[in-house]
Amino acid sequence: MAVCPECEAKVDVDEEDMEEGQTLDCPECGAELEVVNTNPVELDVVGSEEEEEEEEAW
């Protein structure tokens, strides 16, 4: 079980078949999530780093 970093909903994942870089959608908020760590499974919102950099540039 993993947690969506956007809405903190529990995301049911198959931890045995997860690979870093794999993407999936949050069933609650629909955010596109990327697996950034597999042990334990950790998710990050796709594009969040790029958006933060753009905000800092302004």
mmCIF file of the N, C-alpha and C atoms, coordinates in Angstrom:
data_MODEL
# 
_entry.id   MODEL 
# 
loop_
_atom_site.group_PDB 
_atom_site.id 
_atom_site.type_symbol 
_atom_site.label_atom_id 
_atom_site.label_alt_id 
_atom_site.label_comp_id 
_atom_site.label_asym_id 
_atom_site.label_entity_id 
_atom_site.label_seq_id 
_atom_site.pdbx_PDB_ins_code 
_atom_site.Cartn_x 
_atom_site.Cartn_y 
_atom_site.Cartn_z 
_atom_site.occupancy 
_atom_site.B_iso_or_equiv 
_atom_site.pdbx_formal_charge 
_atom_site.auth_seq_id 
_atom_site.auth_comp_id 
_atom_site.auth_asym_id 
_atom_site.auth_atom_id 
_atom_site.pdbx_PDB_model_num 
ATOM 1   N N  . MET A 1 1  ? 0.849  -1.173 0.000   1.00 0.00 ? 1  MET A N  1 
ATOM 2   C CA . MET A 1 1  ? 0.000  0.000  0.000   1.00 0.00 ? 1  MET A CA 1 
ATOM 3   C C  . MET A 1 1  ? 0.895  1.237  0.000   1.00 0.00 ? 1  MET A C  1 
ATOM 4   N N  . ALA A 1 2  ? 0.532  2.198  -0.819  1.00 0.00 ? 2  ALA A N  1 
ATOM 5   C CA . ALA A 1 2  ? 1.277  3.451  -0.892  1.00 0.00 ? 2  ALA A CA 1 
ATOM 6   C C  . ALA A 1 2  ? 0.297  4.597  -0.651  1.00 0.00 ? 2  ALA A C  1 
ATOM 7   N N  . VAL A 1 3  ? 0.833  5.807  -0.523  1.00 0.00 ? 3  VAL A N  1 
ATOM 8   C CA . VAL A 1 3  ? 0.001  6.977  -0.260  1.00 0.00 ? 3  VAL A CA 1 
ATOM 9   C C  . VAL A 1 3  ? 0.230  8.005  -1.360  1.00 0.00 ? 3  VAL A C  1 
ATOM 10  N N  . CYS A 1 4  ? -0.863 8.572  -1.867  1.00 0.00 ? 4  CYS A N  1 
ATOM 11  C CA . CYS A 1 4  ? -0.766 9.622  -2.886  1.00 0.00 ? 4  CYS A CA 1 
ATOM 12  C C  . CYS A 1 4  ? -0.228 10.888 -2.230  1.00 0.00 ? 4  CYS A C  1 
ATOM 13  N N  . PRO A 1 5  ? 0.860  11.466 -2.758  1.00 0.00 ? 5  PRO A N  1 
ATOM 14  C CA . PRO A 1 5  ? 1.414  12.681 -2.159  1.00 0.00 ? 5  PRO A CA 1 
ATOM 15  C C  . PRO A 1 5  ? 0.542  13.909 -2.411  1.00 0.00 ? 5  PRO A C  1 
ATOM 16  N N  . GLU A 1 6  ? -0.398 13.816 -3.335  1.00 0.00 ? 6  GLU A N  1 
ATOM 17  C CA . GLU A 1 6  ? -1.269 14.938 -3.668  1.00 0.00 ? 6  GLU A CA 1 
ATOM 18  C C  . GLU A 1 6  ? -2.465 15.026 -2.718  1.00 0.00 ? 6  GLU A C  1 
ATOM 19  N N  . CYS A 1 7  ? -3.165 13.894 -2.507  1.00 0.00 ? 7  CYS A N  1 
ATOM 20  C CA . CYS A 1 7  ? -4.391 13.920 -1.691  1.00 0.00 ? 7  CYS A CA 1 
ATOM 21  C C  . CYS A 1 7  ? -4.318 13.015 -0.463  1.00 0.00 ? 7  CYS A C  1 
ATOM 22  N N  . GLU A 1 8  ? -3.204 12.303 -0.308  1.00 0.00 ? 8  GLU A N  1 
ATOM 23  C CA . GLU A 1 8  ? -2.952 11.411 0.818   1.00 0.00 ? 8  GLU A CA 1 
ATOM 24  C C  . GLU A 1 8  ? -3.887 10.202 0.876   1.00 0.00 ? 8  GLU A C  1 
ATOM 25  N N  . ALA A 1 9  ? -4.509 9.861  -0.257  1.00 0.00 ? 9  ALA A N  1 
ATOM 26  C CA . ALA A 1 9  ? -5.344 8.668  -0.331  1.00 0.00 ? 9  ALA A CA 1 
ATOM 27  C C  . ALA A 1 9  ? -4.448 7.441  -0.411  1.00 0.00 ? 9  ALA A C  1 
ATOM 28  N N  . LYS A 1 10 ? -4.955 6.325  0.084   1.00 0.00 ? 10 LYS A N  1 
ATOM 29  C CA . LYS A 1 10 ? -4.216 5.074  -0.015  1.00 0.00 ? 10 LYS A CA 1 
ATOM 30  C C  . LYS A 1 10 ? -4.343 4.558  -1.448  1.00 0.00 ? 10 LYS A C  1 
ATOM 31  N N  . VAL A 1 11 ? -3.201 4.194  -2.024  1.00 0.00 ? 11 VAL A N  1 
ATOM 32  C CA . VAL A 1 11 ? -3.156 3.677  -3.393  1.00 0.00 ? 11 VAL A CA 1 
ATOM 33  C C  . VAL A 1 11 ? -2.735 2.217  -3.312  1.00 0.00 ? 11 VAL A C  1 
ATOM 34  N N  . ASP A 1 12 ? -3.603 1.331  -3.786  1.00 0.00 ? 12 ASP A N  1 
ATOM 35  C CA . ASP A 1 12 ? -3.316 -0.102 -3.753  1.00 0.00 ? 12 ASP A CA 1 
ATOM 36  C C  . ASP A 1 12 ? -2.358 -0.423 -4.902  1.00 0.00 ? 12 ASP A C  1 
ATOM 37  N N  . VAL A 1 13 ? -1.174 -0.904 -4.571  1.00 0.00 ? 13 VAL A N  1 
ATOM 38  C CA . VAL A 1 13 ? -0.172 -1.230 -5.588  1.00 0.00 ? 13 VAL A CA 1 
ATOM 39  C C  . VAL A 1 13 ? 0.323  -2.652 -5.380  1.00 0.00 ? 13 VAL A C  1 
ATOM 40  N N  . ASP A 1 14 ? 0.762  -3.272 -6.460  1.00 0.00 ? 14 ASP A N  1 
ATOM 41  C CA . ASP A 1 14 ? 1.352  -4.603 -6.393  1.00 0.00 ? 14 ASP A CA 1 
ATOM 42  C C  . ASP A 1 14 ? 2.839  -4.410 -6.134  1.00 0.00 ? 14 ASP A C  1 
ATOM 43  N N  . GLU A 1 15 ? 3.237  -4.439 -4.875  1.00 0.00 ? 15 GLU A N  1 
ATOM 44  C CA . GLU A 1 15 ? 4.609  -4.111 -4.485  1.00 0.00 ? 15 GLU A CA 1 
ATOM 45  C C  . GLU A 1 15 ? 5.643  -5.043 -5.108  1.00 0.00 ? 15 GLU A C  1 
ATOM 46  N N  . GLU A 1 16 ? 5.264  -6.283 -5.413  1.00 0.00 ? 16 GLU A N  1 
ATOM 47  C CA . GLU A 1 16 ? 6.208  -7.229 -5.995  1.00 0.00 ? 16 GLU A CA 1 
ATOM 48  C C  . GLU A 1 16 ? 6.539  -6.889 -7.454  1.00 0.00 ? 16 GLU A C  1 
ATOM 49  N N  . ASP A 1 17 ? 5.594  -6.296 -8.168  1.00 0.00 ? 17 ASP A N  1 
ATOM 50  C CA . ASP A 1 17 ? 5.804  -5.986 -9.579  1.00 0.00 ? 17 ASP A CA 1 
ATOM 51  C C  . ASP A 1 17 ? 6.138  -4.522 -9.838  1.00 0.00 ? 17 ASP A C  1 
ATOM 52  N N  . MET A 1 18 ? 6.275  -3.710 -8.774  1.00 0.00 ? 18 MET A N  1 
ATOM 53  C CA . MET A 1 18 ? 6.582  -2.288 -8.951  1.00 0.00 ? 18 MET A CA 1 
ATOM 54  C C  . MET A 1 18 ? 8.028  -2.100 -9.398  1.00 0.00 ? 18 MET A C  1 
ATOM 55  N N  . GLU A 1 19 ? 8.234  -1.144 -10.289 1.00 0.00 ? 19 GLU A N  1 
ATOM 56  C CA . GLU A 1 19 ? 9.574  -0.772 -10.724 1.00 0.00 ? 19 GLU A CA 1 
ATOM 57  C C  . GLU A 1 19 ? 9.699  0.741  -10.633 1.00 0.00 ? 19 GLU A C  1 
ATOM 58  N N  . GLU A 1 20 ? 10.885 1.229  -10.267 1.00 0.00 ? 20 GLU A N  1 
ATOM 59  C CA . GLU A 1 20 ? 11.111 2.669  -10.224 1.00 0.00 ? 20 GLU A CA 1 
ATOM 60  C C  . GLU A 1 20 ? 10.886 3.247  -11.611 1.00 0.00 ? 20 GLU A C  1 
ATOM 61  N N  . GLY A 1 21 ? 10.221 4.393  -11.668 1.00 0.00 ? 21 GLY A N  1 
ATOM 62  C CA . GLY A 1 21 ? 9.924  5.048  -12.934 1.00 0.00 ? 21 GLY A CA 1 
ATOM 63  C C  . GLY A 1 21 ? 8.556  4.689  -13.489 1.00 0.00 ? 21 GLY A C  1 
ATOM 64  N N  . GLN A 1 22 ? 7.935  3.652  -12.939 1.00 0.00 ? 22 GLN A N  1 
ATOM 65  C CA . GLN A 1 22 ? 6.604  3.245  -13.387 1.00 0.00 ? 22 GLN A CA 1 
ATOM 66  C C  . GLN A 1 22 ? 5.597  4.324  -12.990 1.00 0.00 ? 22 GLN A C  1 
ATOM 67  N N  . THR A 1 23 ? 4.582  4.562  -13.822 1.00 0.00 ? 23 THR A N  1 
ATOM 68  C CA . THR A 1 23 ? 3.566  5.559  -13.501 1.00 0.00 ? 23 THR A CA 1 
ATOM 69  C C  . THR A 1 23 ? 2.203  4.907  -13.331 1.00 0.00 ? 23 THR A C  1 
ATOM 70  N N  . LEU A 1 24 ? 1.396  5.563  -12.521 1.00 0.00 ? 24 LEU A N  1 
ATOM 71  C CA . LEU A 1 24 ? 0.023  5.118  -12.305 1.00 0.00 ? 24 LEU A CA 1 
ATOM 72  C C  . LEU A 1 24 ? -0.800 6.325  -11.896 1.00 0.00 ? 24 LEU A C  1 
ATOM 73  N N  . ASP A 1 25 ? -2.124 6.172  -11.893 1.00 0.00 ? 25 ASP A N  1 
ATOM 74  C CA . ASP A 1 25 ? -3.014 7.265  -11.531 1.00 0.00 ? 25 ASP A CA 1 
ATOM 75  C C  . ASP A 1 25 ? -3.623 7.019  -10.165 1.00 0.00 ? 25 ASP A C  1 
ATOM 76  N N  . CYS A 1 26 ? -3.771 8.088  -9.391  1.00 0.00 ? 26 CYS A N  1 
ATOM 77  C CA . CYS A 1 26 ? -4.430 7.991  -8.097  1.00 0.00 ? 26 CYS A CA 1 
ATOM 78  C C  . CYS A 1 26 ? -5.923 7.762  -8.330  1.00 0.00 ? 26 CYS A C  1 
ATOM 79  N N  . PRO A 1 27 ? -6.499 6.753  -7.685  1.00 0.00 ? 27 PRO A N  1 
ATOM 80  C CA . PRO A 1 27 ? -7.919 6.488  -7.875  1.00 0.00 ? 27 PRO A CA 1 
ATOM 81  C C  . PRO A 1 27 ? -8.821 7.563  -7.262  1.00 0.00 ? 27 PRO A C  1 
ATOM 82  N N  . GLU A 1 28 ? -8.300 8.360  -6.341  1.00 0.00 ? 28 GLU A N  1 
ATOM 83  C CA . GLU A 1 28 ? -9.108 9.387  -5.675  1.00 0.00 ? 28 GLU A CA 1 
ATOM 84  C C  . GLU A 1 28 ? -9.072 10.734 -6.411  1.00 0.00 ? 28 GLU A C  1 
ATOM 85  N N  . CYS A 1 29 ? -7.866 11.272 -6.636  1.00 0.00 ? 29 CYS A N  1 
ATOM 86  C CA . CYS A 1 29 ? -7.760 12.616 -7.219  1.00 0.00 ? 29 CYS A CA 1 
ATOM 87  C C  . CYS A 1 29 ? -7.355 12.601 -8.687  1.00 0.00 ? 29 CYS A C  1 
ATOM 88  N N  . GLY A 1 30 ? -6.940 11.437 -9.203  1.00 0.00 ? 30 GLY A N  1 
ATOM 89  C CA . GLY A 1 30 ? -6.581 11.328 -10.618 1.00 0.00 ? 30 GLY A CA 1 
ATOM 90  C C  . GLY A 1 30 ? -5.182 11.820 -10.947 1.00 0.00 ? 30 GLY A C  1 
ATOM 91  N N  . ALA A 1 31 ? -4.388 12.185 -9.945  1.00 0.00 ? 31 ALA A N  1 
ATOM 92  C CA . ALA A 1 31 ? -3.025 12.665 -10.191 1.00 0.00 ? 31 ALA A CA 1 
ATOM 93  C C  . ALA A 1 31 ? -2.184 11.550 -10.809 1.00 0.00 ? 31 ALA A C  1 
ATOM 94  N N  . GLU A 1 32 ? -1.327 11.935 -11.748 1.00 0.00 ? 32 GLU A N  1 
ATOM 95  C CA . GLU A 1 32 ? -0.404 10.964 -12.335 1.00 0.00 ? 32 GLU A CA 1 
ATOM 96  C C  . GLU A 1 32 ? 0.785  10.830 -11.387 1.00 0.00 ? 32 GLU A C  1 
ATOM 97  N N  . LEU A 1 33 ? 1.042  9.599  -10.959 1.00 0.00 ? 33 LEU A N  1 
ATOM 98  C CA . LEU A 1 33 ? 2.066  9.341  -9.959  1.00 0.00 ? 33 LEU A CA 1 
ATOM 99  C C  . LEU A 1 33 ? 3.180  8.482  -10.531 1.00 0.00 ? 33 LEU A C  1 
ATOM 100 N N  . GLU A 1 34 ? 4.395  8.720  -10.065 1.00 0.00 ? 34 GLU A N  1 
ATOM 101 C CA . GLU A 1 34 ? 5.557  7.938  -10.481 1.00 0.00 ? 34 GLU A CA 1 
ATOM 102 C C  . GLU A 1 34 ? 6.132  7.230  -9.259  1.00 0.00 ? 34 GLU A C  1 
ATOM 103 N N  . VAL A 1 35 ? 6.532  5.985  -9.449  1.00 0.00 ? 35 VAL A N  1 
ATOM 104 C CA . VAL A 1 35 ? 7.189  5.230  -8.386  1.00 0.00 ? 35 VAL A CA 1 
ATOM 105 C C  . VAL A 1 35 ? 8.631  5.719  -8.306  1.00 0.00 ? 35 VAL A C  1 
ATOM 106 N N  . VAL A 1 36 ? 8.997  6.316  -7.174  1.00 0.00 ? 36 VAL A N  1 
ATOM 107 C CA . VAL A 1 36 ? 10.364 6.836  -6.998  1.00 0.00 ? 36 VAL A CA 1 
ATOM 108 C C  . VAL A 1 36 ? 11.203 5.945  -6.096  1.00 0.00 ? 36 VAL A C  1 
ATOM 109 N N  . ASN A 1 37 ? 10.542 5.005  -5.406  1.00 0.00 ? 37 ASN A N  1 
ATOM 110 C CA . ASN A 1 37 ? 11.250 4.055  -4.557  1.00 0.00 ? 37 ASN A CA 1 
ATOM 111 C C  . ASN A 1 37 ? 10.383 2.807  -4.463  1.00 0.00 ? 37 ASN A C  1 
ATOM 112 N N  . THR A 1 38 ? 11.010 1.636  -4.444  1.00 0.00 ? 38 THR A N  1 
ATOM 113 C CA . THR A 1 38 ? 10.239 0.399  -4.404  1.00 0.00 ? 38 THR A CA 1 
ATOM 114 C C  . THR A 1 38 ? 10.263 -0.304 -3.055  1.00 0.00 ? 38 THR A C  1 
ATOM 115 N N  . ASN A 1 39 ? 11.165 0.073  -2.166  1.00 0.00 ? 39 ASN A N  1 
ATOM 116 C CA . ASN A 1 39 ? 11.233 -0.596 -0.876  1.00 0.00 ? 39 ASN A CA 1 
ATOM 117 C C  . ASN A 1 39 ? 11.558 0.414  0.212   1.00 0.00 ? 39 ASN A C  1 
ATOM 118 N N  . PRO A 1 40 ? 10.594 1.011  0.860   1.00 0.00 ? 40 PRO A N  1 
ATOM 119 C CA . PRO A 1 40 ? 9.153  0.833  0.646   1.00 0.00 ? 40 PRO A CA 1 
ATOM 120 C C  . PRO A 1 40 ? 8.687  1.603  -0.584  1.00 0.00 ? 40 PRO A C  1 
ATOM 121 N N  . VAL A 1 41 ? 7.499  1.254  -1.074  1.00 0.00 ? 41 VAL A N  1 
ATOM 122 C CA . VAL A 1 41 ? 6.961  1.937  -2.250  1.00 0.00 ? 41 VAL A CA 1 
ATOM 123 C C  . VAL A 1 41 ? 6.685  3.391  -1.895  1.00 0.00 ? 41 VAL A C  1 
ATOM 124 N N  . GLU A 1 42 ? 7.264  4.296  -2.699  1.00 0.00 ? 42 GLU A N  1 
ATOM 125 C CA . GLU A 1 42 ? 7.086  5.732  -2.490  1.00 0.00 ? 42 GLU A CA 1 
ATOM 126 C C  . GLU A 1 42 ? 6.693  6.346  -3.817  1.00 0.00 ? 42 GLU A C  1 
ATOM 127 N N  . LEU A 1 43 ? 5.674  7.194  -3.794  1.00 0.00 ? 43 LEU A N  1 
ATOM 128 C CA . LEU A 1 43 ? 5.161  7.807  -5.007  1.00 0.00 ? 43 LEU A CA 1 
ATOM 129 C C  . LEU A 1 43 ? 5.396  9.305  -4.994  1.00 0.00 ? 43 LEU A C  1 
ATOM 130 N N  . ASP A 1 44 ? 5.521  9.896  -6.191  1.00 0.00 ? 44 ASP A N  1 
ATOM 131 C CA . ASP A 1 44 ? 5.649  11.338 -6.339  1.00 0.00 ? 44 ASP A CA 1 
ATOM 132 C C  . ASP A 1 44 ? 4.761  11.756 -7.501  1.00 0.00 ? 44 ASP A C  1 
ATOM 133 N N  . VAL A 1 45 ? 4.243  12.970 -7.464  1.00 0.00 ? 45 VAL A N  1 
ATOM 134 C CA . VAL A 1 45 ? 3.408  13.470 -8.544  1.00 0.00 ? 45 VAL A CA 1 
ATOM 135 C C  . VAL A 1 45 ? 4.288  13.749 -9.752  1.00 0.00 ? 45 VAL A C  1 
ATOM 136 N N  . VAL A 1 46 ? 3.894  13.232 -10.915 1.00 0.00 ? 46 VAL A N  1 
ATOM 137 C CA . VAL A 1 46 ? 4.659  13.445 -12.139 1.00 0.00 ? 46 VAL A CA 1 
ATOM 138 C C  . VAL A 1 46 ? 4.644  14.933 -12.477 1.00 0.00 ? 46 VAL A C  1 
ATOM 139 N N  . GLY A 1 47 ? 5.817  15.491 -12.757 1.00 0.00 ? 47 GLY A N  1 
ATOM 140 C CA . GLY A 1 47 ? 5.923  16.886 -13.149 1.00 0.00 ? 47 GLY A CA 1 
ATOM 141 C C  . GLY A 1 47 ? 6.023  17.843 -11.984 1.00 0.00 ? 47 GLY A C  1 
ATOM 142 N N  . SER A 1 48 ? 5.969  17.358 -10.755 1.00 0.00 ? 48 SER A N  1 
ATOM 143 C CA . SER A 1 48 ? 5.983  18.265 -9.612  1.00 0.00 ? 48 SER A CA 1 
ATOM 144 C C  . SER A 1 48 ? 7.310  19.017 -9.501  1.00 0.00 ? 48 SER A C  1 
ATOM 145 N N  . GLU A 1 49 ? 8.434  18.379 -9.829  1.00 0.00 ? 49 GLU A N  1 
ATOM 146 C CA . GLU A 1 49 ? 9.726  19.064 -9.753  1.00 0.00 ? 49 GLU A CA 1 
ATOM 147 C C  . GLU A 1 49 ? 9.826  20.156 -10.806 1.00 0.00 ? 49 GLU A C  1 
ATOM 148 N N  . GLU A 1 50 ? 9.342  19.888 -12.032 1.00 0.00 ? 50 GLU A N  1 
ATOM 149 C CA . GLU A 1 50 ? 9.388  20.882 -13.093 1.00 0.00 ? 50 GLU A CA 1 
ATOM 150 C C  . GLU A 1 50 ? 8.523  22.078 -12.738 1.00 0.00 ? 50 GLU A C  1 
ATOM 151 N N  . GLU A 1 51 ? 7.327  21.843 -12.189 1.00 0.00 ? 51 GLU A N  1 
ATOM 152 C CA . GLU A 1 51 ? 6.438  22.926 -11.808 1.00 0.00 ? 51 GLU A CA 1 
ATOM 153 C C  . GLU A 1 51 ? 7.063  23.771 -10.712 1.00 0.00 ? 51 GLU A C  1 
ATOM 154 N N  . GLU A 1 52 ? 7.734  23.147 -9.734  1.00 0.00 ? 52 GLU A N  1 
ATOM 155 C CA . GLU A 1 52 ? 8.384  23.882 -8.660  1.00 0.00 ? 52 GLU A CA 1 
ATOM 156 C C  . GLU A 1 52 ? 9.499  24.758 -9.203  1.00 0.00 ? 52 GLU A C  1 
ATOM 157 N N  . GLU A 1 53 ? 10.285 24.227 -10.161 1.00 0.00 ? 53 GLU A N  1 
ATOM 158 C CA . GLU A 1 53 ? 11.364 25.011 -10.743 1.00 0.00 ? 53 GLU A CA 1 
ATOM 159 C C  . GLU A 1 53 ? 10.822 26.210 -11.503 1.00 0.00 ? 53 GLU A C  1 
ATOM 160 N N  . GLU A 1 54 ? 9.709  26.022 -12.235 1.00 0.00 ? 54 GLU A N  1 
ATOM 161 C CA . GLU A 1 54 ? 9.112  27.122 -12.970 1.00 0.00 ? 54 GLU A CA 1 
ATOM 162 C C  . GLU A 1 54 ? 8.611  28.197 -12.017 1.00 0.00 ? 54 GLU A C  1 
ATOM 163 N N  . GLU A 1 55 ? 7.998  27.790 -10.894 1.00 0.00 ? 55 GLU A N  1 
ATOM 164 C CA . GLU A 1 55 ? 7.502  28.745 -9.919  1.00 0.00 ? 55 GLU A CA 1 
ATOM 165 C C  . GLU A 1 55 ? 8.647  29.536 -9.300  1.00 0.00 ? 55 GLU A C  1 
ATOM 166 N N  . GLU A 1 56 ? 9.786  28.865 -9.032  1.00 0.00 ? 56 GLU A N  1 
ATOM 167 C CA . GLU A 1 56 ? 10.936 29.538 -8.433  1.00 0.00 ? 56 GLU A CA 1 
ATOM 168 C C  . GLU A 1 56 ? 11.552 30.534 -9.421  1.00 0.00 ? 56 GLU A C  1 
ATOM 169 N N  . ALA A 1 57 ? 11.471 30.243 -10.709 1.00 0.00 ? 57 ALA A N  1 
ATOM 170 C CA . ALA A 1 57 ? 12.067 31.121 -11.717 1.00 0.00 ? 57 ALA A CA 1 
ATOM 171 C C  . ALA A 1 57 ? 11.315 32.436 -11.833 1.00 0.00 ? 57 ALA A C  1 
ATOM 172 N N  . TRP A 1 58 ? 10.044 32.458 -11.456 1.00 0.00 ? 58 TRP A N  1 
ATOM 173 C CA . TRP A 1 58 ? 9.258  33.695 -11.569 1.00 0.00 ? 58 TRP A CA 1 
ATOM 174 C C  . TRP A 1 58 ? 9.521  34.523 -10.394 1.00 0.00 ? 58 TRP A C  1 
# 
